[in-house]
């Protein structure tokens, strides 16, 4: 399948993410005439590094008017540059087996509840085995009414995700989010005993420049305003189940805010004190929290393919362990047992007005079995 990236007036139709993409085509317009082919391709694929762009030419995967094209070739107005894409590393058949629950659906929008260990949209090493790919497969043949994401949640976060089926409705829902007309509540299991039954955390957030990971955030006086309202749901010995309402939508907001008040989320690899909650953590006194230097086992010298393969392989293991826990089956950790193996955050509640009818909609997704089971075990101590 080819997805044309030529510049046209008006909006391009939404791409069918359930179809395997084999190539992309880019038309050279007058302003790019005389530009080198490698610079033109970099311009059209800003997500690709210069090294990656050069690799595509070295591998013979760039054609100019269907003829192999060298990187330094000067382009003319009207030329068609074709990028031949490598075969996907993923098992495409998995797209039809991706689990999710439809919580609400009508002609213009839908809300689904996703399990943990599932990415919501194509990124990195995941091009075809994401929630959005699976939803496009379900809605194949509906043309431009394919689902579009309105909000996103992290791979390890479970729960409600909001989508529109048309560009107009998706825009209206996105504007409602921006205008804070959508109520979003999360349930989180955090470390320690939260003292206040109710509090508002109002701390600005910015990029953590001390970290090599660009997505990580920290409290920053010069950062963006961020407000999280928190209620205690249940206090447990050494832990607390809390309900968090987002009044702003910053990256990792709940995770960083809870860390800032001394109660990081359980099993939060980036911001927490442990990567796994185990049976032995119920002992008195508990052992040191289980930390893993790199859950994916990255090594010096790993190529991009190596990294993506390791991520997918470990995600598959974690997903199978989650499914086993949900079935009530023991997951061994040596002489110990795994109780929870992912960041304990769940998108629990949405309240919004329907973008067409104006009717108020309230939706909930109960805690999945892994977090619910951990809470039950902690409460029974």
LOTOR-849532 format. One line per 2 residues: number of its first residue (from 1); their letters; for each residue y, z negated, x of C-alpha. Coordinates in Angstrom, 1 decimal, decimal comma, padded with zeros to 4 digits, always signed. Example, Ala and Ser with C-alpha at 12.3 -4.5 7.8 and 13.67 -1.06 7.14 Angstrom:
2
1) as) -004,5:-007,8:+012,3 | -001,1:-007,1:+013,7
This chain:
381
1) xx) +000,0:+000,0:+000,0 | +003,5:+000,8:+001,2
3) xx) +006,6:-001,2:+000,2 | +009,6:+000,9:+000,8
5) xx) +012,5:-000,9:+002,4 | +015,0:+002,0:+002,2
7) xx) +018,5:+001,1:+001,0 | +019,1:+002,1:-002,6
9) xx) +021,7:+001,3:-005,2 | +020,6:-001,4:-007,6
11) xx) +017,8:-003,9:-007,1 | +014,4:-003,0:-005,8
13) xx) +011,5:-003,8:-008,1 | +009,8:-007,1:-007,2
15) xx) +006,9:-006,6:-004,7 | +003,4:-007,1:-005,9
17) xx) +002,2:-009,9:-003,6 | -001,4:-009,5:-004,9
19) xx) -001,7:-006,1:-003,2 | -002,6:-005,8:+000,5
21) xx) +000,4:-004,3:+002,3 | -000,6:-001,8:+004,9
23) xx) +002,7:-000,4:+006,0 | +006,5:-000,5:+005,5
25) xx) +009,0:+002,3:+005,5 | +012,6:+002,2:+006,5
27) xx) +015,1:+005,0:+006,0 | +017,8:+005,6:+008,6
29) xx) +021,2:+005,8:+007,1 | +024,3:+007,4:+008,6
31) xx) +025,7:+004,1:+010,1 | +022,5:+003,7:+012,1
33) xx) +022,4:+007,3:+013,4 | +022,0:+007,3:+017,2
35) xx) +020,5:+003,8:+017,2 | +017,4:+003,1:+019,4
37) xx) +014,2:+002,8:+017,3 | +013,5:-000,7:+018,6
39) xx) +017,0:-001,9:+017,7 | +016,8:-000,3:+014,3
41) xx) +013,4:-002,0:+013,6 | +014,7:-005,4:+014,7
43) xx) +017,7:-004,9:+012,4 | +015,4:-004,2:+009,4
45) xx) +012,9:-007,0:+010,3 | +015,1:-010,0:+011,3
47) xx) +012,1:-012,3:+011,0 | +010,4:-010,6:+013,9
49) xx) +011,2:-011,6:+017,5 | +012,2:-009,0:+020,0
51) xx) +008,9:-009,5:+021,8 | +007,0:-008,9:+018,5
53) xx) +009,0:-005,8:+017,8 | +008,2:-004,5:+021,3
55) xx) +004,5:-005,2:+020,7 | +004,5:-003,0:+017,6
57) xx) +005,7:-000,1:+019,7 | +003,3:-000,8:+022,6
59) xx) +000,4:-000,9:+020,0 | +001,5:+002,5:+018,5
61) xx) +002,2:+001,0:+015,1 | +005,7:+002,6:+014,7
63) xx) +006,0:+006,1:+013,4 | +009,1:+008,3:+013,1
65) xx) +008,6:+010,9:+010,4 | +004,8:+010,2:+010,7
67) xx) +004,8:+010,8:+014,5 | +004,3:+008,0:+017,0
69) xx) +007,7:+006,8:+018,1 | +008,7:+005,3:+021,5
71) xx) +011,0:+002,2:+021,5 | +013,9:+004,0:+023,1
73) xx) +013,9:+007,0:+020,7 | +017,4:+007,7:+019,3
75) xx) +017,2:+008,0:+015,5 | +018,9:+010,5:+013,2
77) xx) +020,3:+010,1:+009,7 | +017,5:+010,6:+007,2
79) xx) +014,7:+009,7:+009,6 | +011,9:+007,6:+008,1
81) xx) +010,6:+004,8:+010,3 | +007,1:+003,6:+009,3
83) xx) +005,8:+000,2:+010,5 | +002,0:+000,1:+010,3
85) xx) +000,9:-003,5:+009,6 | -002,2:-005,1:+011,2
87) xx) -005,1:-006,0:+009,0 | -004,7:-009,5:+007,5
89) xx) -006,6:-012,3:+009,2 | -007,1:-014,0:+005,9
91) xx) -010,1:-013,6:+003,5 | -008,3:-011,6:+000,8
93) xx) -011,0:-012,6:-001,8 | -009,7:-016,2:-001,6
95) xx) -006,6:-015,1:-003,5 | -008,7:-015,0:-006,8
97) xx) -010,1:-018,5:-006,1 | -006,8:-020,4:-005,4
99) xx) -006,7:-023,4:-007,7 | -003,7:-024,3:-009,8
101) xx) -003,1:-025,6:-013,3 | -000,7:-024,0:-015,8
103) xx) +001,4:-026,8:-017,4 | +003,8:-024,6:-019,3
105) xx) +004,0:-020,8:-019,9 | +005,8:-018,4:-022,2
107) xx) +007,3:-014,9:-021,9 | +010,1:-015,8:-019,5
109) xx) +009,0:-018,8:-017,4 | +006,1:-020,9:-016,3
111) xx) +005,4:-024,3:-014,6 | +002,3:-024,8:-012,6
113) xx) +000,8:-027,9:-010,9 | -000,5:-027,1:-007,4
115) xx) -003,0:-029,1:-005,4 | -002,2:-030,2:-001,8
117) xx) -003,0:-028,1:+001,2 | -001,7:-025,0:-000,5
119) xx) +001,5:-023,0:+000,6 | +003,6:-021,9:-002,3
121) xx) +004,7:-018,5:-000,9 | +003,8:-016,1:+002,0
123) xx) +005,0:-017,4:+005,4 | +003,7:-017,7:+008,9
125) xx) +000,0:-017,1:+009,1 | -000,4:-017,0:+005,3
127) xx) +000,4:-013,6:+003,8 | -002,0:-013,4:+000,9
129) xx) -003,6:-016,8:+000,2 | -000,7:-018,7:-001,3
131) xx) +000,2:-019,9:-004,8 | +002,6:-017,1:-005,4
133) xx) +000,0:-014,5:-004,4 | -002,5:-016,0:-006,8
135) xx) +000,1:-015,9:-009,6 | +001,0:-012,3:-008,9
137) xx) -002,7:-011,5:-009,1 | -002,9:-013,2:-012,5
139) xx) +000,1:-011,3:-013,8 | -000,8:-007,9:-012,2
141) xx) +000,2:-005,0:-014,4 | +003,2:-006,8:-015,9
143) xx) +005,6:-004,9:-013,8 | +008,9:-006,6:-013,0
145) xx) +007,8:-009,7:-014,9 | +005,8:-011,1:-012,0
147) xx) +006,5:-014,8:-011,3 | +009,4:-015,8:-009,0
149) xx) +009,8:-019,2:-007,4 | +012,7:-021,3:-008,6
151) xx) +011,8:-024,4:-006,5 | +009,4:-025,0:-003,6
153) xx) +007,4:-028,0:-002,5 | +005,7:-028,5:+000,9
155) xx) +002,1:-027,5:+001,6 | +000,8:-031,1:+001,5
157) xx) +002,9:-032,0:-001,6 | +001,1:-031,7:-004,9
159) xx) +002,4:-031,2:-008,4 | +004,9:-029,2:-010,5
161) xx) +006,4:-025,9:-009,4 | +008,9:-024,0:-011,5
163) xx) +008,9:-020,2:-011,7 | +010,8:-017,5:-013,7
165) xx) +009,3:-014,2:-014,9 | +012,4:-012,2:-014,8
167) xx) +015,3:-012,0:-012,3 | +017,8:-013,1:-015,0
169) xx) +015,8:-016,2:-016,0 | +015,0:-017,1:-012,4
171) xx) +018,7:-017,0:-011,6 | +019,5:-019,1:-014,7
173) xx) +016,9:-021,7:-013,7 | +018,1:-021,7:-010,1
175) xx) +021,7:-022,2:-011,3 | +020,5:-025,1:-013,5
177) xx) +018,9:-026,7:-010,4 | +022,2:-026,2:-008,4
179) xx) +024,2:-027,7:-011,3 | +021,8:-030,7:-011,3
181) xx) +020,8:-029,9:-014,9 | +017,1:-030,2:-014,0
183) xx) +015,6:-033,7:-013,6 | +012,9:-033,8:-010,8
185) xx) +010,9:-036,9:-010,2 | +008,3:-037,5:-007,5
187) xx) +005,7:-040,2:-007,1 | +005,2:-041,4:-003,5
189) xx) +003,0:-044,0:-001,8 | +005,0:-045,6:+000,9
191) xx) +004,5:-048,2:+003,7 | +005,4:-051,8:+003,1
193) xx) +006,7:-053,7:+000,1 | +009,9:-052,2:-001,3
195) xx) +012,0:-055,2:-002,3 | +014,5:-053,7:-004,8
197) xx) +013,1:-052,6:-008,2 | +015,7:-049,9:-008,4
199) xx) +018,1:-048,5:-005,8 | +020,2:-045,4:-005,0
201) xx) +019,8:-044,0:-001,4 | +023,0:-042,2:-000,6
203) xx) +022,7:-041,0:+003,0 | +023,7:-037,6:+004,4
205) xx) +021,0:-035,5:+006,1 | +021,2:-033,0:+008,9
207) xx) +018,9:-031,2:+011,3 | +017,1:-033,4:+013,8
209) xx) +018,4:-031,9:+017,0 | +016,3:-034,2:+019,1
211) xx) +013,1:-032,5:+017,8 | +011,6:-029,3:+019,0
213) xx) +010,6:-028,6:+015,3 | +013,7:-027,0:+013,7
215) xx) +012,7:-028,0:+010,1 | +012,8:-031,7:+010,7
217) xx) +015,7:-033,7:+009,3 | +017,4:-037,0:+010,0
219) xx) +020,2:-039,2:+008,7 | +023,4:-037,6:+010,0
221) xx) +026,9:-038,9:+009,2 | +028,2:-035,3:+009,5
223) xx) +025,3:-033,8:+007,5 | +025,0:-032,7:+003,9
225) xx) +025,3:-035,2:+001,0 | +021,9:-036,4:-000,1
227) xx) +021,1:-038,9:-002,9 | +017,7:-040,2:-004,0
229) xx) +017,2:-042,7:-006,8 | +014,1:-044,9:-006,4
231) xx) +012,2:-047,2:-008,8 | +009,2:-049,3:-007,8
233) xx) +006,2:-048,4:-009,9 | +003,6:-050,7:-008,4
235) xx) +003,6:-053,1:-005,4 | +000,4:-053,3:-003,4
237) xx) -000,5:-055,4:-000,4 | +001,3:-053,7:+002,4
239) xx) +002,2:-050,6:+000,3 | +004,3:-049,6:-002,7
241) xx) +004,0:-046,8:-005,2 | +007,5:-045,5:-006,0
243) xx) +009,2:-043,0:-008,3 | +011,9:-040,9:-006,6
245) xx) +014,5:-038,8:-008,5 | +016,3:-036,1:-006,6
247) xx) +020,0:-035,9:-007,3 | +020,3:-033,4:-004,5
249) xx) +017,7:-031,0:-003,0 | +017,8:-031,3:+000,8
251) xx) +014,9:-030,4:+003,0 | +012,4:-033,4:+003,3
253) xx) +014,9:-035,5:+001,4 | +012,5:-038,1:+000,0
255) xx) +010,6:-038,4:+003,2 | +013,7:-039,0:+005,4
257) xx) +015,4:-041,3:+002,9 | +012,3:-043,5:+002,5
259) xx) +012,0:-043,6:+006,3 | +015,7:-044,6:+006,5
261) xx) +015,1:-047,7:+004,4 | +012,1:-048,7:+006,4
263) xx) +009,4:-047,4:+004,0 | +008,0:-044,0:+005,3
265) xx) +005,5:-042,1:+003,2 | +001,9:-042,8:+003,8
267) xx) +000,2:-040,1:+005,9 | +003,4:-038,4:+006,7
269) xx) +002,7:-036,8:+010,1 | +006,3:-036,1:+011,0
271) xx) +008,1:-039,2:+009,7 | +005,4:-041,8:+009,1
273) xx) +003,3:-044,3:+011,1 | -000,1:-042,9:+010,2
275) xx) -001,8:-039,6:+009,6 | -004,7:-040,9:+007,6
277) xx) -005,4:-043,8:+005,3 | -008,9:-045,1:+006,0
279) xx) -011,2:-047,7:+004,5 | -010,7:-050,0:+007,5
281) xx) -006,9:-050,1:+006,6 | -007,9:-052,4:+003,7
283) xx) -009,2:-055,1:+006,1 | -007,2:-058,2:+007,0
285) xx) -005,8:-057,8:+009,5 | -005,8:-054,0:+009,4
287) xx) -006,4:-051,9:+012,6 | -003,5:-049,9:+014,2
289) xx) -002,5:-046,9:+012,0 | -004,5:-043,8:+012,7
291) xx) -002,2:-041,3:+014,5 | -003,3:-037,8:+015,7
293) xx) -001,2:-036,2:+018,4 | -001,7:-032,7:+016,9
295) xx) -003,6:-032,3:+013,6 | -004,1:-028,6:+014,4
297) xx) -005,3:-029,1:+018,0 | -002,7:-026,8:+019,6
299) xx) -003,2:-026,0:+023,2 | -001,0:-024,6:+026,0
301) xx) -001,3:-020,8:+026,1 | -002,2:-020,4:+022,5
303) xx) -001,1:-017,0:+021,1 | +000,5:-016,6:+017,7
305) xx) -002,9:-015,5:+016,4 | -004,5:-018,5:+017,9
307) xx) -002,0:-020,8:+016,3 | -002,3:-019,2:+012,9
309) xx) -006,1:-019,3:+013,1 | -006,1:-023,0:+014,0
311) xx) -003,7:-023,8:+011,1 | -005,8:-021,9:+008,5
313) xx) -009,1:-023,4:+009,8 | -007,7:-027,0:+009,7
315) xx) -006,1:-026,4:+006,3 | -009,5:-025,3:+005,0
317) xx) -011,1:-028,5:+006,3 | -008,4:-030,7:+004,8
319) xx) -008,7:-028,9:+001,5 | -012,4:-029,4:+001,4
321) xx) -012,0:-033,1:+002,3 | -009,5:-033,4:-000,5
323) xx) -011,9:-031,8:-003,0 | -014,7:-034,1:-001,8
325) xx) -012,5:-037,2:-002,3 | -011,6:-036,0:-005,8
327) xx) -015,3:-035,7:-006,6 | -015,8:-039,2:-005,4
329) xx) -017,8:-038,2:-002,4 | -017,4:-040,1:+000,9
331) xx) -015,6:-038,4:+003,8 | -016,7:-039,9:+007,1
333) xx) -014,4:-040,8:+010,0 | -017,0:-042,0:+012,5
335) xx) -018,1:-045,4:+011,1 | -015,0:-045,4:+008,8
337) xx) -014,2:-043,5:+005,6 | -011,2:-041,4:+004,7
339) xx) -009,2:-042,5:+001,7 | -006,1:-040,2:+002,0
341) xx) -005,6:-037,4:+004,4 | -002,2:-035,9:+003,5
343) xx) +001,4:-036,9:+002,9 | +001,4:-039,1:-000,2
345) xx) +004,0:-037,2:-002,3 | +003,5:-035,7:-005,7
347) xx) +005,9:-033,7:-007,9 | +005,3:-035,6:-011,1
349) xx) +008,0:-034,9:-013,7 | +010,4:-032,1:-014,8
351) xx) +013,0:-032,1:-017,6 | +015,1:-029,1:-018,2
353) xx) +016,6:-026,9:-021,0 | +014,8:-023,7:-021,7
355) xx) +016,9:-020,9:-020,2 | +016,6:-018,7:-023,4
357) xx) +016,1:-021,0:-026,4 | +018,0:-024,1:-025,0
359) xx) +015,2:-026,4:-026,1 | +014,6:-029,4:-024,0
361) xx) +011,3:-029,4:-022,1 | +009,7:-032,4:-020,5
363) xx) +006,6:-031,9:-018,3 | +004,4:-034,2:-016,3
365) xx) +001,5:-033,9:-013,8 | -000,6:-037,0:-013,3
367) xx) -001,3:-038,3:-009,8 | -004,2:-036,3:-008,3
369) xx) -007,4:-038,2:-007,5 | -006,7:-038,7:-003,8
371) xx) -003,5:-040,6:-004,2 | -004,6:-042,3:-007,4
373) xx) -007,9:-043,3:-005,8 | -006,0:-044,8:-002,8
375) xx) -003,7:-046,7:-005,1 | -006,7:-048,1:-007,0
377) xx) -008,5:-049,2:-003,8 | -005,3:-050,8:-002,5
379) xx) -004,7:-052,6:-005,8 | -008,3:-054,0:-005,8
381) x) -008,0:-055,8:-002,5
